[in-house]
Amino acid sequence: MESSPSPLKEFIEMNLSIERSTRRTTRGRAGVAASIALLAVSLVAACSGAADSGGSSSSAVDPAKTYNLTYWSWTKGSAEAVEAFNKAHPHIHVTFQQTPSGSKGGYAKVSDAFKAGNGPDVFNAEYVALPSFVAAGQVADLTSYLTPQATSGYLPQAMQMVTLGGRKWGVPSDIGAQVLYYRKDLFAQYGLTVPTTWQQFQDDAQKLTARKPGLYLANYTVDDPLVLEALASAAGANWFSTAGDSWTLNFTDQATTQVANFWQGLADKKLLAPVFSNTTGYTADVAAGHILSLVSVNWNASYNMTNYPSLAGKWGVSLLPSFDGQPTSGVLGGSTYAVSKSSKNTAAAAEFALWMTSNADAIKARTSGGSSAYYANRTALQVARDGFDTGYYGTDIYDTFDTAEHALKPWTFGPTMTATNQVLTTKLKGLSGGTTVADAIAAGAADAKQEMSTLGLNVRVQG
């Protein structure tokens, strides 16, 4: 079943159709594919800690001039952070506009504004969406501003997520790494171990349902495509890669198959709560103790505090289980500050983006409500760590977050991932009606190939 096109897909097609109309020859078409392929995410291993290559130094913003910027975002505390920036930078004035989150219309708003020629100078784009904006030619190349000196305080793993085709296209704000939340009290009550492997996780699930029918270790979990992708990444998969002017799609590698078979096996054995993630029913089941663990992400720590206030002291946080028992994690969320290619004040916009992601006052504004975000800049991360109330968990859970972040596996988001995730979402919602995890992944792979081929990209399917 064909899904309706996403706003991101529409504006990518609009830009690339213009490109294609000016290149009628075969050589010209190959040139379009090559130009987009060069913008592909080309990540080295996230745990390598390789130094950022950076670019030539940019000229400093002239303090004698006045720069006016517009910034659009859905992120919490942005208005307060912008106010602090304006007070500290009398020569740069930022006008802030609140938008819905990207998945709830924020990207559509930015897309429409770019089409109309009045888009913001700076906006937030999640890692999953950034390649689409780059492929559409909507964001500025920030390589000359993001020098080794300017980015020395940022985690290499996060910088790799904004490095596309060897160029830097955004300033990383935070980065999500998968972890496992579990009910310490109920694990003890039912004699369960904290699993370090997925085999142990399955053993715990079987033990629990046998001893207490109606209780489950987890729900469907992989009904959220971002969670599925992160689990595949943590197992060693990488669905998108590039070579020369071509993209390679590999949705059938051993790691992906292993993840799909594992979760399908749990579902087939009735070891998963038949409730979908991110629903009121799911929240109610977790609150009632019917679901004992959450395969989630570092920034979800604060959501647990909000959603389950009566469970203070009852949650533990551990590393994600793995198939081989070694520490691992997958990227699950995180956002960047991207600068519009049409901005007339790119240097000032880059300065603003760097300040917003590294300045203590900015981060204090962002975390004033108890955020548990894992910031990409080390100074910002320390502010977040110091400001997080450990009372709910009874321990410094950032220690676990640190280990998970350093265990991240590399992952490449394709240039049409937002559209493909819509297909995955629809298919995965059929898990309760006979659709398998493998069926959903196959549909996602088919959509990715079709979407990218439609955009004029050279696409090769592996496996």
N, C-alpha and C positions, 0 to 999 in steps of 0.2 A: 504494500500500500504506500503510495507516495505521500510524503508529508508536505505540508504547506511551507513555502520558503520563509526562512527567518529574515529579520531586518538586516542582519549582517550579510547573509547570502545575497540579498537584493542589492546592497550597495557595492559588494565585491563584483557582482555580475555587471553592474552599471559601469564601474571603472574599467573592468577588463574588456567589456564590449567596445569601449572607445579605443582601447589599445589595439584590439584585434581589427577594428575597422580601418586602421591606418597601416595594417601589415597584411596585405592580401596574399603574398607569396608564401611558399612553404618555408623558405628561409626566414621570412618575417615572423611566421607563426612560431617557429622554433625559438626565435629571439624572445618572444613573449614568455614562452615556457621557461626559457633560461633565466630571464630577469626575475620571474617569480620564484624559481627554484633557488636562486641566489639569496632570496629573503627567507629561505626555509630555516627552521630551527636546526642548528648544527651543534648539538650539545656533547660535551665530553662527559665522562663519568662524574656524577654529582659528588661522589665521595673522594674525588681525586684531589680537590683543593687547589687546582691549577690556578696560577696567577692570571688576573685579568689583563688582556693585552692592551686595551684602551686605544686611544688615538692621539692626535696632536692636540696640544693645549689650545683652548679657546681664549679669545680676548676677554678680559674681565668686563662685567657690566659697568657702564660709565655712570658713576655716582652723581655726575652733574646733570644727567638726563632723567626724565620721568618716564616710567614704563607703566602702561596699564594692561593688566591681564584679566582674563576671565577663566574661572575654574568651575567645572561641573563635577559633582560627586554625590554618591549616596552614602559614603562612609561616615560613621558616627564621629561626632566631635569635630567635623571639618570646619564648621563655621567659627568655632572658638579658636582652632588652629590658624585659620586664615587671619583672624583678628590679631593674633599674636604676631604673625608674620608681618602684617602691615605696620604694626607699631615698631617693629625692629628694622623695617626697610622703608624709610620715608621716600626713597626714590623709585620704589616699585609698589604699585597699588593693585591688589587683587580683588576682584569682585566675585563673590561666591554665589553659586546657584545650586540648590538642592535638587537632585534628580532621583527617580526610582532606581533600585539596584539594577545591574545589568540585565539579569534574567527577568526582571519585571517591567521592562520598558526603557531602562536607562540607555541601552545601546541604540534602541530605535530612535530615541530623542537625539542622541549625538549624530546618528546616521542622517536623520532628516535635516539637522542643522548644517551638516557638511554639504549636503545636496543643495541647500539654500544659500550656501556661502557665508553663513554666520555662525560657524561652530566655535566652541571654546578654544582658548589657547592651550589649556591643560585639562585633561580628564582622566579618570581612573579606568583601567582596562584590566580584567583578570588575565592571568597567564593563558587560560584557555582561549581567550578572545583576541589577545594581542596579535598573533600571526594573521588573523583575518584583517585587522586594521592595517597591518603592514602590507599585506598582499594587495589591499585596495588602494595603496598609495596615500593613505590619509594621515600618517604620522611622520614626524620628522626624525631623521637619522641623528641621534644624539652622541655618536661616537666621539666627536671632537670635544664635547663637553664632559663626557664621562671618562676622564683620564684615569690612569692608575692612581694618581694622588687623590682625585675626587672620590674614587670608589674604594679606596683602601679599607674603609671601615665596613664594607658590605660583604655578606657571606658569598663566597664563590658560587655556591649552589644556586643562590638567588640571581646573581649576575648572569649565570649561564641560561637562566630561564628567559632573560630579555635579550640575549645575544642571538640574532637571527642572521644567518649567512655571513658571520664574522663581524657584523655591525651591531650597535646597541640602539635599541628602539624604545626604551623606557627606563625609568628608575624604579627598582623593586621596592615595594612597601613592606609586605609581609609574605610569608610562605607557609603553606599548610603541609604538615607531615602527618601521616596516619599513625594513630596509636590505638590502644585498646583500653576502654573504660570498663570496669567490672565491679559488681556489687560485692565488696569484701565480706559483709555480714552474711549474705546468702551463699557465697562460695564456701564459707566456713560451715554454715549450717548444713549444707548438702554434701560436704566432703569433696569439694571440687578443687583442683589445682589451677593455678594461673598458667595458662598454656603458653609455651614458648614455640610450639610447632602446631601446624594445622591438624596433624594427627591427634595431638593431645586435645585440641579444641573439639574435634569430632567425638573423642572419647568422653569428654566432659558433657557434651550435648546428649550423648546416648545415656550416660549415667543419670543425668538430671531428669530427662523425660521418663525414664524407667522408674525412677524413684518417686517423682512428683509429676504425674500427668497434668498437662495444662501450663507447665512452666517450660521455658525455652532459654537456651543460651543466647540466641540471637533471632532476629526476624529475617525476612528475605535478604536484607542488606544490599545485595547487588542490584536491586531494582532502581537504584540511583546510578546513572551511567558514570558520574564522576567518581563514585566509590569503586565501581567495577574497574574503571581505567586505572585508578590508583593501586588497586589490588594486583592488576595485571603488571603494572610497572614494578611494584614491590617484588613480584615473582621473577622479574627480569625481562618482561616483554617490552617492545617498543613498536607500536603500530605504524608509525610514520618515520621514514628516513629519506635522505636525498643522496644522489650521486650525479655529479655533472648537472645536466638540465632536466633530470627526471626525479620523480618521487617514487618510492617503493612502499607499498602497503603490505603489511604482514600481520593479519588478524588471526592467523592459524598456527602460530609458533607454539612450541612446547609449553612455554610458561602460560600463555593465554588459555590453551587447552586444559592445562592443569587446574587453573583457577575456575574455569567454567565447569569442569567435571566435578570439582570439589563441592562447589555451592549447589550444583544441580543434584549431587548425591545427597547432600543434607536435606534438600527440599523433597526429593523422592522418598527419603526415609522418614519424612514427617518430623524432622528434627529442628525445623525453623518455624517460628511463630508466623502464621499466615496473615500478616498485617504489613502494609506497605510503609516504607520510611517516610518521614516528614509529613505525617498525618496526625490528626488528633487521637485516633485510635492507637497509634504507635506510642505517642506520648503518654497516654493513659495506661497502656500495658507496662511501660517502663516504670512509671510512678507506682503502680500497684505491685511491682516485683515479679511480674509475669515474664519479663525479659531481663536476663541477668548481665548481659554485656553489650557494649556498643562498639562496633568497629567504626571509629570516627577519626577525629583530627584534633590537633592541639588547640585550635581556637574554639572548639566546642566546650572546653572546660567551663567557660563563663555561662554558656547556655544551660548547662546542667544545673548550675547554681540558680538560674532564673526559673527553669522549668520544674526543678525538683528540690525546692527549698527544704522540704522535710527530710531529705536524704543526706543532709550534711554529715560528714564523717563516715559515710557508708560506701563511698566510691573509692576505688583504687585506680591507678593509671599505670599501664605497663606498655612495653614495646609490642608492636604488632607481631602475632605469630608468623612463622615462615615455614616453608616446606622442608628446609634443611636445618633449621634450628639456629641459623645465623641472624644477627640483627639486620632488619630491613625496614623500609618504609617507602611509601609512594606519595607523590605530590597530590594533595587534595585541597585545591583552592589557593588563594593568594592573589594579590593584585599589584598593579604597577601604576606609576604616573607617566602617562604618555603626553607628548606635545604635538599639537596639530601641525601638519606640514605647511599649512597656510598661515601659521602665526607669524606676525611681523616682529615679534620680540622673543625669538627662540632662546637667546642667551639668558634673558631674564626668566623665561619660563623654566629653563633647566635649573637655574639657581633656586627658584621656588620649589621645584620638585625635589631637589637634593635637601633643601631645608626641611620640607614637610616630612621627609622620611628619616631624618637624622637628628633634628633638633629636639632637645629635651622638652621644651615648652609645647611643641607640636604634639609630641607623643603623650605628654601628660593630659592634654586636651582630648586626645583620642582614647585614652584608657581610663578617663575619670569615672566612667560607669562600670568599671570592673572587667574590662576586656582582657581576654587571655591570648591575644594575638601574638604570634611569634614573628617579631620584626626582623627585616633583613639586615638592617644596620645594627652594628654591635652596641653603639651608644643607645639607640632607641630600644633595643632588646633589653638592656640593663634597666632602663627606666620602667619598661613594662614589667619586668621581673620584680623590681623593687616595689612597684605599686600594686602588685597582685596580692589579694588577701588569701593567705594559705589556710585560713581557718576552716574553710569548707572541706578541704581535702586532708588537712592535718599534716601536710608535708609539702616540700618545694617540688611541685610537679614539673617545673621547668627543667629539672635535672633529666627527667625522662624525655622531655621535649628536645633537649640538646642532643641526646643520643639518637633519637629518631631522625632529627634533621641531618645529622652526619651520616645516617644510614640510608638516606634517600638514593634511589636508583634513578638513572637518567630517563627522561621521557620527553618525547617530541609531540607537541600538539600540531595537527595539520591545519592548513589555511581555511578549511571549511568545517572546523570541528563543531561549531555551534549548531549548524544545520544537521550534522551527523548525530549529535547528541539528542536532538529532537526525535529522530528515528529510533535511537536506542531507548529513549524514555518511553515511547509508545509501545515498543516491543516488550520491554522489561515489565511493563504493567500487566502483561499477559501471563506472567509466571503462575498466577493462580488458576489460569484457564487452559493450561497445556503447553503454552509457549516455553521453550527451554532457554537457558542462558546462551547456549550455542546458537540457537535460532536468532536471538537478538544480536549477537555479535556478528553473525553472517549478514544480517540486514544492515547493520552499521557499516560493515566493510563494503557492501554493494553501494550504499549511499555515498560513502566517501569517494569511491572510484567514479561514480556518475557525476557527483558535484565537481570534482577536480577536473575530470575530462571536459565537462561543459565549460569550465573556465579556461580551457586551452592548455592545461598542464599535461606534460608527458607523465603517464602513470603506469607503473608496472606492479602487478600483483604477485607476491611471493607466497609459495606454499599451495 
